[in-house]
Amino acid sequence: MAVKIRLKRMGKIRAPYYRIVVADGRTKRDGRSIEEIGKYHPTEEPSFIEVDSARAQYWLSVGAQPSPQVEAILKLTGDWGIFKGDKNAVSTVKTKQPKEAFVSDEKKKPVLKPKAEKPADKVEEAPAADAPEAAAEATEDKA
C-alpha cells in the first residue's frame, strides 16, 4: 500500500483550510484518511501552520511520501530537515502577534458622561432614619 502525506481540503468556497493527513494513495483527496497530523490555514495573515512533529517523523520514517505542498510545509516547520539528517533544522513558521490591549487616550474627553448620584437616594435615607423616632413618639402619644 502506497501511503502519502497530503492535504485534505475543508471549508467553504473561496475560504479553504486544510488538514495534513496520512492516507492511502488510492483514496480520494477528501476521502478516508489513516491519521490527521496537522492543520494549514492559507487565508490567514500570516498563514497558520501546525504540525505534530513526532507523528510526521514517524510516518516519514516508515516510508510515507509527502505531496509537494506538504513537503514545502514540512520544510518550513523543520521536520523535513530533521528527517533528512540536518541537526540544525529549525522552524521558520511566522506566528501571529497577539493583539495589543486597548488603552483609551486619557487626554481626550470621554464620550459617555458618568451618571450623577440621584438626590432621591438621599431623600429616601433621611425618612428611614427618622422613622424609628417618629414611631416612638406616636406610641408615647397614644399611651
Residue pairs with C-beta under 8 A, 6 or more apart in sequence:
1 24
1 25
2 24
2 25
2 26
2 65
3 22
3 23
3 24
3 25
3 34
3 59
3 62
3 63
3 64
3 65
4 22
4 23
4 24
4 25
4 64
4 65
4 66
4 67
5 20
5 21
5 22
5 37
5 56
5 59
5 60
5 64
5 65
5 66
5 67
5 70
6 20
6 21
6 23
6 29
6 66
6 67
6 69
6 70
7 18
7 19
7 20
7 21
7 29
7 40
7 67
7 69
7 70
8 18
8 19
8 20
8 21
8 23
8 29
8 30
8 33
8 36
9 16
9 18
9 29
9 30
10 16
10 17
10 18
10 19
10 30
11 17
15 43
16 42
16 43
17 39
17 40
17 41
17 42
17 43
18 39
18 40
18 41
18 42
19 36
19 38
19 39
19 40
20 36
20 37
20 38
20 39
20 40
20 51
20 56
20 70
20 73
21 33
21 34
21 35
21 36
21 37
22 33
22 34
22 35
22 36
22 37
22 59
22 64
23 31
23 32
23 33
23 34
24 32
24 34
25 65
27 33
35 55
35 59
37 51
37 52
37 55
37 56
37 59
38 49
38 50
38 51
38 52
38 56
38 73
39 48
39 49
39 50
40 47
40 48
40 49
40 50
40 73
41 47
41 48
41 49
44 96
45 96
46 94
46 95
46 96
47 94
48 96
49 73
49 76
49 77
49 93
51 73
51 74
51 77
51 79
53 77
53 78
53 79
53 82
56 74
56 77
56 79
57 79
57 82
57 83
60 66
60 74
60 79
60 83
61 83
66 74
66 80
71 80
74 80
74 83
75 81
76 91
76 92
76 93
77 91
77 93
78 89
78 90
78 91
78 92
79 89
80 89
81 88
81 89
82 89
104 110
